[in-house]
Amino acid sequence: MSENYSGACFCGAVEVEVSGQPEAMGYCHCQSCRSWSASPVNAFTLWKPENVKVTKGADQIGAYHKTEKHHRQFCRTCGGHVMSSLPAWGLIDVFAATIKDFTFRPQLHVNYAETVLPMRDGLPKMRDFPAELGGSGEVIAE
């Protein structure tokens, strides 16, 4: 039996539904995510594409591709961030704050070498990304 969770952009013009459980959850500390989210850290949830569905406002979704690895999507009405397609990994990052009533359980920090907000929570701190995702796989100290 699959669990479904819904979410929306800031104004509610775009709605998404995710089903099942994400492949991973954590925090990204890279400068790009910090700038995009206007925050010192970005909380991510990574889902297989078949587990993410836009249920309202698909025509209101705008996209920005700073790189071919990260296709960020936002609501054209309010500018609210919704999700990012990560084609190289075959995943979609539905921003954790977007999903209502979903319990966020972070597993790790990525790009922690770039942090501006040290977080002492006992989770693994990856210098960049896990090796299986093309990173160094190096864990650094809190």
N, CA and C atoms as a LAMMPS dump frame, in Angstrom:
ITEM: TIMESTEP
0
ITEM: NUMBER OF ATOMS
426
ITEM: BOX BOUNDS ff ff ff
-5.0000000000000000e+02 5.0000000000000000e+02
-5.0000000000000000e+02 5.0000000000000000e+02
-5.0000000000000000e+02 5.0000000000000000e+02
ITEM: ATOMS id mol type element x y z
1 1 1 N 0.839 -1.18 0
2 1 2 C 0 0 0
3 1 3 C 0.885 1.244 0
4 2 1 N 0.644 2.139 -0.904
5 2 2 C 1.465 3.317 -1.086
6 2 3 C 0.869 4.509 -0.348
7 3 1 N 1.751 5.298 0.24
8 3 2 C 1.32 6.531 0.877
9 3 3 C 1.434 7.655 -0.139
10 4 1 N 0.476 8.578 -0.095
11 4 2 C 0.496 9.735 -0.966
12 4 3 C 0.547 10.996 -0.122
13 5 1 N 1.332 11.956 -0.604
14 5 2 C 1.458 13.236 0.068
15 5 3 C 1.277 14.33 -0.977
16 6 1 N 0.589 15.39 -0.601
17 6 2 C 0.392 16.49 -1.541
18 6 3 C 1.176 17.703 -1.08
19 7 1 N 1.43 18.556 -2.033
20 7 2 C 2.15 19.783 -1.755
21 7 3 C 1.775 20.832 -2.772
22 8 1 N 2.214 22.047 -2.516
23 8 2 C 1.864 23.151 -3.407
24 8 3 C 2.919 24.238 -3.32
25 9 1 N 2.885 25.086 -4.314
26 9 2 C 3.734 26.265 -4.303
27 9 3 C 3.189 27.249 -3.258
28 10 1 N 3.799 28.383 -3.133
29 10 2 C 3.439 29.392 -2.143
30 10 3 C 1.986 29.861 -2.265
31 11 1 N 1.491 30.057 -3.498
32 11 2 C 0.125 30.571 -3.698
33 11 3 C -0.901 29.471 -3.932
34 12 1 N -0.447 28.251 -4.181
35 12 2 C -1.361 27.134 -4.408
36 12 3 C -1.758 26.919 -5.858
37 13 1 N -1.218 27.699 -6.776
38 13 2 C -1.562 27.537 -8.196
39 13 3 C -1.014 26.229 -8.769
40 14 1 N 0.118 25.765 -8.223
41 14 2 C 0.718 24.509 -8.654
42 14 3 C 0.635 23.525 -7.485
43 15 1 N 0.108 22.348 -7.775
44 15 2 C 0.034 21.3 -6.758
45 15 3 C 0.722 20.049 -7.278
46 16 1 N 1.386 19.354 -6.382
47 16 2 C 2.057 18.103 -6.717
48 16 3 C 1.643 17.032 -5.726
49 17 1 N 1.801 15.791 -6.17
50 17 2 C 1.572 14.654 -5.3
51 17 3 C 2.768 13.728 -5.428
52 18 1 N 3.253 13.249 -4.302
53 18 2 C 4.316 12.25 -4.296
54 18 3 C 3.752 10.997 -3.65
55 19 1 N 4.254 9.85 -4.085
56 19 2 C 3.746 8.589 -3.544
57 19 3 C 4.894 7.697 -3.112
58 20 1 N 4.605 6.874 -2.121
59 20 2 C 5.627 5.979 -1.596
60 20 3 C 6.571 6.721 -0.686
61 21 1 N 7.828 6.364 -0.759
62 21 2 C 8.857 7.004 0.05
63 21 3 C 9.971 7.507 -0.854
64 22 1 N 10.623 8.598 -0.463
65 22 2 C 11.714 9.118 -1.291
66 22 3 C 12.919 8.184 -1.283
67 23 1 N 13.748 8.337 -2.283
68 23 2 C 14.994 7.576 -2.376
69 23 3 C 16.001 8.058 -1.335
70 24 1 N 15.951 9.344 -1.021
71 24 2 C 16.849 9.936 -0.025
72 24 3 C 16.277 11.27 0.428
73 25 1 N 16.705 11.686 1.615
74 25 2 C 16.333 12.995 2.159
75 25 3 C 17.56 13.572 2.855
76 26 1 N 17.726 14.86 2.74
77 26 2 C 18.864 15.468 3.42
78 26 3 C 18.92 16.96 3.203
79 27 1 N 20.103 17.479 3.446
80 27 2 C 20.347 18.916 3.342
81 27 3 C 21.462 19.169 2.34
82 28 1 N 21.281 20.166 1.494
83 28 2 C 22.339 20.591 0.584
84 28 3 C 22.851 21.951 1.034
85 29 1 N 24.174 22.076 1.059
86 29 2 C 24.823 23.299 1.524
87 29 3 C 25.523 24.056 0.398
88 30 1 N 25.352 23.638 -0.856
89 30 2 C 26.088 24.29 -1.951
90 30 3 C 25.599 25.719 -2.168
91 31 1 N 26.474 26.527 -2.717
92 31 2 C 26.153 27.936 -2.96
93 31 3 C 24.962 28.068 -3.893
94 32 1 N 24.863 27.211 -4.877
95 32 2 C 23.767 27.289 -5.842
96 32 3 C 22.41 27.054 -5.161
97 33 1 N 22.307 26.004 -4.35
98 33 2 C 21.046 25.734 -3.643
99 33 3 C 20.74 26.823 -2.62
100 34 1 N 21.782 27.327 -1.955
101 34 2 C 21.559 28.406 -0.982
102 34 3 C 21.012 29.638 -1.679
103 35 1 N 21.569 29.969 -2.812
104 35 2 C 21.108 31.143 -3.547
105 35 3 C 19.687 30.95 -4.048
106 36 1 N 19.405 29.777 -4.619
107 36 2 C 18.068 29.483 -5.144
108 36 3 C 17.014 29.536 -4.047
109 37 1 N 17.333 28.95 -2.893
110 37 2 C 16.347 28.859 -1.819
111 37 3 C 16.324 30.087 -0.914
112 38 1 N 17.276 31.004 -1.114
113 38 2 C 17.394 32.187 -0.254
114 38 3 C 17.482 31.772 1.207
115 39 1 N 18.304 30.75 1.451
116 39 2 C 18.425 30.158 2.772
117 39 3 C 19.848 29.632 2.953
118 40 1 N 20.31 29.492 4.178
119 40 2 C 21.668 28.978 4.378
120 40 3 C 21.806 27.479 4.104
121 41 1 N 20.681 26.788 3.935
122 41 2 C 20.697 25.354 3.654
123 41 3 C 19.379 24.998 2.959
124 42 1 N 19.404 23.995 2.092
125 42 2 C 18.199 23.572 1.383
126 42 3 C 17.869 22.127 1.747
127 43 1 N 16.632 21.881 2.169
128 43 2 C 16.193 20.529 2.516
129 43 3 C 15.614 19.861 1.273
130 44 1 N 16.131 18.669 0.94
131 44 2 C 15.685 17.974 -0.268
132 44 3 C 15.047 16.631 0.05
133 45 1 N 14.157 16.223 -0.836
134 45 2 C 13.614 14.868 -0.851
135 45 3 C 13.708 14.396 -2.293
136 46 1 N 14.37 13.27 -2.523
137 46 2 C 14.603 12.772 -3.876
138 46 3 C 13.664 11.609 -4.183
139 47 1 N 12.94 11.732 -5.291
140 47 2 C 11.916 10.755 -5.68
141 47 3 C 12.176 10.247 -7.089
142 48 1 N 11.759 9.026 -7.346
143 48 2 C 11.743 8.522 -8.712
144 48 3 C 10.662 9.292 -9.465
145 49 1 N 10.892 9.606 -10.742
146 49 2 C 9.919 10.397 -11.504
147 49 3 C 8.511 9.808 -11.514
148 50 1 N 8.391 8.49 -11.524
149 50 2 C 7.06 7.886 -11.552
150 50 3 C 6.303 8.078 -10.239
151 51 1 N 6.982 8.565 -9.2
152 51 2 C 6.336 8.804 -7.916
153 51 3 C 5.994 10.272 -7.68
154 52 1 N 6.168 11.093 -8.714
155 52 2 C 5.863 12.523 -8.617
156 52 3 C 4.873 12.877 -9.72
157 53 1 N 3.792 13.537 -9.318
158 53 2 C 2.77 13.908 -10.298
159 53 3 C 2.312 15.34 -10.026
160 54 1 N 2.276 16.154 -11.077
161 54 2 C 1.687 17.492 -10.965
162 54 3 C 0.187 17.311 -11.105
163 55 1 N -0.572 17.693 -10.101
164 55 2 C -2.017 17.482 -10.095
165 55 3 C -2.806 18.745 -10.408
166 56 1 N -2.128 19.881 -10.412
167 56 2 C -2.795 21.15 -10.721
168 56 3 C -1.74 22.155 -11.17
169 57 1 N -2.084 22.932 -12.183
170 57 2 C -1.25 24.051 -12.582
171 57 3 C -0.001 23.727 -13.37
172 58 1 N 0 22.624 -14.097
173 58 2 C 1.197 22.281 -14.893
174 58 3 C 1.569 23.418 -15.843
175 59 1 N 0.562 24.132 -16.336
176 59 2 C 0.823 25.251 -17.248
177 59 3 C 1.424 26.465 -16.537
178 60 1 N 1.437 26.443 -15.215
179 60 2 C 2.003 27.542 -14.433
180 60 3 C 3.439 27.288 -14.005
181 61 1 N 3.988 26.138 -14.409
182 61 2 C 5.353 25.798 -13.998
183 61 3 C 6.361 26.41 -14.958
184 62 1 N 7.257 27.182 -14.394
185 62 2 C 8.387 27.716 -15.136
186 62 3 C 9.616 26.92 -14.762
187 63 1 N 10.66 27.028 -15.568
188 63 2 C 11.873 26.267 -15.292
189 63 3 C 13.104 27.129 -15.547
190 64 1 N 14.135 26.836 -14.785
191 64 2 C 15.418 27.5 -14.964
192 64 3 C 16.51 26.446 -14.9
193 65 1 N 17.354 26.392 -15.939
194 65 2 C 18.433 25.404 -16.023
195 65 3 C 19.769 26.128 -15.949
196 66 1 N 20.267 26.331 -14.744
197 66 2 C 21.603 26.917 -14.605
198 66 3 C 22.645 25.959 -15.154
199 67 1 N 22.406 24.665 -14.925
200 67 2 C 23.26 23.617 -15.484
201 67 3 C 22.355 22.514 -16.017
202 68 1 N 22.902 21.636 -16.813
203 68 2 C 22.121 20.523 -17.328
204 68 3 C 21.874 19.448 -16.277
205 69 1 N 22.536 19.559 -15.13
206 69 2 C 22.351 18.586 -14.062
207 69 3 C 21.155 18.913 -13.168
208 70 1 N 20.706 20.163 -13.215
209 70 2 C 19.696 20.623 -12.261
210 70 3 C 18.679 21.525 -12.969
211 71 1 N 17.471 21.029 -13.167
212 71 2 C 16.418 21.795 -13.834
213 71 3 C 15.399 22.238 -12.783
214 72 1 N 15.572 23.43 -12.273
215 72 2 C 14.732 23.935 -11.186
216 72 3 C 13.384 24.393 -11.728
217 73 1 N 12.317 24.093 -10.98
218 73 2 C 10.96 24.417 -11.418
219 73 3 C 10.251 25.241 -10.344
220 74 1 N 9.495 26.227 -10.799
221 74 2 C 8.852 27.174 -9.898
222 74 3 C 7.49 27.564 -10.451
223 75 1 N 6.671 28.169 -9.611
224 75 2 C 5.359 28.656 -10.032
225 75 3 C 5.52 30.018 -10.707
226 76 1 N 4.975 30.142 -11.892
227 76 2 C 5.05 31.41 -12.617
228 76 3 C 4.183 32.492 -11.984
229 77 1 N 3.188 32.1 -11.204
230 77 2 C 2.299 33.072 -10.563
231 77 3 C 2.959 33.724 -9.361
232 78 1 N 3.461 32.91 -8.425
233 78 2 C 4.007 33.461 -7.179
234 78 3 C 5.523 33.37 -7.078
235 79 1 N 6.157 32.608 -7.965
236 79 2 C 7.602 32.423 -7.896
237 79 3 C 8.023 31.349 -6.907
238 80 1 N 7.047 30.725 -6.248
239 80 2 C 7.357 29.694 -5.262
240 80 3 C 8.058 28.502 -5.873
241 81 1 N 9.07 28.01 -5.188
242 81 2 C 9.829 26.865 -5.662
243 81 3 C 9.043 25.591 -5.411
244 82 1 N 9.066 24.693 -6.386
245 82 2 C 8.282 23.47 -6.291
246 82 3 C 9.189 22.244 -6.291
247 83 1 N 10.016 22.099 -7.323
248 83 2 C 10.846 20.904 -7.45
249 83 3 C 11.963 21.149 -8.456
250 84 1 N 12.875 20.193 -8.519
251 84 2 C 13.958 20.221 -9.5
252 84 3 C 14.094 18.84 -10.106
253 85 1 N 14.233 18.805 -11.404
254 85 2 C 14.526 17.559 -12.09
255 85 3 C 16.041 17.39 -12.111
256 86 1 N 16.5 16.195 -11.788
257 86 2 C 17.925 15.875 -11.777
258 86 3 C 18.166 14.762 -12.792
259 87 1 N 18.199 15.108 -14.094
260 87 2 C 18.232 14.098 -15.151
261 87 3 C 19.42 13.147 -15.087
262 88 1 N 20.569 13.603 -14.652
263 88 2 C 21.743 12.724 -14.599
264 88 3 C 21.552 11.583 -13.605
265 89 1 N 20.726 11.802 -12.609
266 89 2 C 20.488 10.788 -11.587
267 89 3 C 19.127 10.118 -11.738
268 90 1 N 18.304 10.611 -12.662
269 90 2 C 16.975 10.039 -12.842
270 90 3 C 16.082 10.239 -11.631
271 91 1 N 16.202 11.409 -10.997
272 91 2 C 15.428 11.707 -9.793
273 91 3 C 14.808 13.089 -9.874
274 92 1 N 13.827 13.311 -9.017
275 92 2 C 13.211 14.624 -8.878
276 92 3 C 13.307 15.029 -7.415
277 93 1 N 13.806 16.22 -7.182
278 93 2 C 13.883 16.782 -5.837
279 93 3 C 12.63 17.621 -5.627
280 94 1 N 11.723 17.116 -4.811
281 94 2 C 10.569 17.914 -4.398
282 94 3 C 10.988 18.539 -3.075
283 95 1 N 11.137 19.853 -3.071
284 95 2 C 11.655 20.538 -1.897
285 95 3 C 10.834 20.176 -0.668
286 96 1 N 11.517 19.799 0.41
287 96 2 C 10.861 19.275 1.607
288 96 3 C 9.772 20.205 2.131
289 97 1 N 9.99 21.498 2.091
290 97 2 C 8.999 22.44 2.609
291 97 3 C 7.742 22.509 1.746
292 98 1 N 7.816 21.975 0.543
293 98 2 C 6.676 21.986 -0.371
294 98 3 C 5.635 20.926 -0.015
295 99 1 N 6.072 19.824 0.596
296 99 2 C 5.189 18.673 0.806
297 99 3 C 4.506 18.768 2.173
298 100 1 N 3.23 19.031 2.146
299 100 2 C 2.445 19.165 3.366
300 100 3 C 2.275 17.795 4.037
301 101 1 N 2.341 17.771 5.35
302 101 2 C 2.089 16.564 6.158
303 101 3 C 3.063 15.422 5.895
304 102 1 N 4.202 15.716 5.318
305 102 2 C 5.229 14.7 5.104
306 102 3 C 6.279 14.853 6.195
307 103 1 N 6.642 13.759 6.824
308 103 2 C 7.657 13.805 7.87
309 103 3 C 9.043 13.746 7.236
310 104 1 N 9.754 14.837 7.351
311 104 2 C 11.101 14.946 6.793
312 104 3 C 12.086 14.298 7.771
313 105 1 N 12.784 13.274 7.286
314 105 2 C 13.778 12.568 8.097
315 105 3 C 15.112 12.583 7.341
316 106 1 N 15.9 13.631 7.541
317 106 2 C 17.162 13.74 6.797
318 106 3 C 18.107 12.605 7.12
319 107 1 N 18.857 12.188 6.091
320 107 2 C 19.812 11.091 6.231
321 107 3 C 21.259 11.555 6.16
322 108 1 N 21.503 12.694 5.515
323 108 2 C 22.863 13.172 5.311
324 108 3 C 22.864 14.627 4.88
325 109 1 N 24.059 15.189 4.866
326 109 2 C 24.302 16.528 4.338
327 109 3 C 25.189 16.358 3.107
328 110 1 N 24.884 17.064 2.026
329 110 2 C 25.748 17.051 0.845
330 110 3 C 26.342 18.438 0.649
331 111 1 N 27.482 18.466 -0.008
332 111 2 C 28.218 19.716 -0.267
333 111 3 C 28.506 20.477 1.028
334 112 1 N 28.8 19.716 2.08
335 112 2 C 29.026 20.333 3.389
336 112 3 C 30.307 21.166 3.415
337 113 1 N 31.227 20.93 2.506
338 113 2 C 32.448 21.738 2.434
339 113 3 C 32.126 23.199 2.135
340 114 1 N 30.927 23.462 1.599
341 114 2 C 30.523 24.827 1.259
342 114 3 C 29.611 25.466 2.325
343 115 1 N 29.409 24.792 3.434
344 115 2 C 28.421 25.27 4.39
345 115 3 C 28.719 26.667 4.94
346 116 1 N 27.663 27.405 5.202
347 116 2 C 27.744 28.67 5.924
348 116 3 C 26.962 28.558 7.238
349 117 1 N 26.355 27.389 7.451
350 117 2 C 25.584 27.136 8.663
351 117 3 C 25.954 25.748 9.195
352 118 1 N 27.007 25.658 9.984
353 118 2 C 27.378 24.35 10.533
354 118 3 C 26.21 23.768 11.345
355 119 1 N 25.968 22.487 11.128
356 119 2 C 24.86 21.806 11.8
357 119 3 C 25.411 20.574 12.5
358 120 1 N 25.32 20.544 13.782
359 120 2 C 25.839 19.438 14.577
360 120 3 C 24.677 18.528 14.966
361 121 1 N 24.335 17.63 14.045
362 121 2 C 23.174 16.765 14.249
363 121 3 C 23.52 15.28 14.177
364 122 1 N 24.81 14.958 14.036
365 122 2 C 25.231 13.569 14.008
366 122 3 C 25.064 12.876 12.667
367 123 1 N 24.486 13.547 11.677
368 123 2 C 24.321 12.958 10.35
369 123 3 C 25.634 13.018 9.578
370 124 1 N 25.844 12.102 8.629
371 124 2 C 27.053 12.165 7.796
372 124 3 C 27.115 13.484 7.025
373 125 1 N 28.31 14.047 6.956
374 125 2 C 28.549 15.299 6.237
375 125 3 C 29.443 14.99 5.04
376 126 1 N 28.858 14.954 3.843
377 126 2 C 29.612 14.652 2.625
378 126 3 C 30.314 15.921 2.128
379 127 1 N 31.589 15.781 1.768
380 127 2 C 32.316 16.931 1.2
381 127 3 C 31.54 17.458 -0.009
382 128 1 N 31.117 16.544 -0.884
383 128 2 C 30.322 16.9 -2.049
384 128 3 C 29.135 15.94 -2.124
385 129 1 N 29.257 14.858 -2.892
386 129 2 C 28.175 13.875 -3.018
387 129 3 C 28.699 12.468 -2.729
388 130 1 N 27.794 11.549 -2.445
389 130 2 C 28.202 10.15 -2.332
390 130 3 C 28.84 9.674 -3.643
391 131 1 N 29.764 8.742 -3.54
392 131 2 C 30.478 8.238 -4.72
393 131 3 C 29.522 7.675 -5.761
394 132 1 N 28.447 6.994 -5.322
395 132 2 C 27.509 6.407 -6.278
396 132 3 C 26.751 7.451 -7.093
397 133 1 N 26.829 8.713 -6.676
398 133 2 C 26.209 9.797 -7.444
399 133 3 C 27.259 10.656 -8.141
400 134 1 N 28.483 10.156 -8.203
401 134 2 C 29.531 10.864 -8.933
402 134 3 C 30.382 11.785 -8.081
403 135 1 N 30.175 11.781 -6.776
404 135 2 C 30.974 12.614 -5.881
405 135 3 C 32.198 11.883 -5.382
406 136 1 N 32.908 12.523 -4.483
407 136 2 C 34.113 11.919 -3.913
408 136 3 C 33.777 10.842 -2.896
409 137 1 N 32.576 10.926 -2.312
410 137 2 C 32.208 9.988 -1.257
411 137 3 C 32.872 10.307 0.077
412 138 1 N 33.633 11.398 0.103
413 138 2 C 34.368 11.754 1.322
414 138 3 C 33.437 12.354 2.374
415 139 1 N 33.518 11.816 3.573
416 139 2 C 32.783 12.346 4.717
417 139 3 C 33.721 13.236 5.495
418 140 1 N 33.244 14.429 5.874
419 140 2 C 34.085 15.355 6.64
420 140 3 C 33.482 15.532 8.036
421 141 1 N 34.277 16.051 8.932
422 141 2 C 33.86 16.214 10.323
423 141 3 C 32.825 17.317 10.469
424 142 1 N 32.001 17.141 11.511
425 142 2 C 31.014 18.189 11.832
426 142 3 C 31.764 19.438 12.242
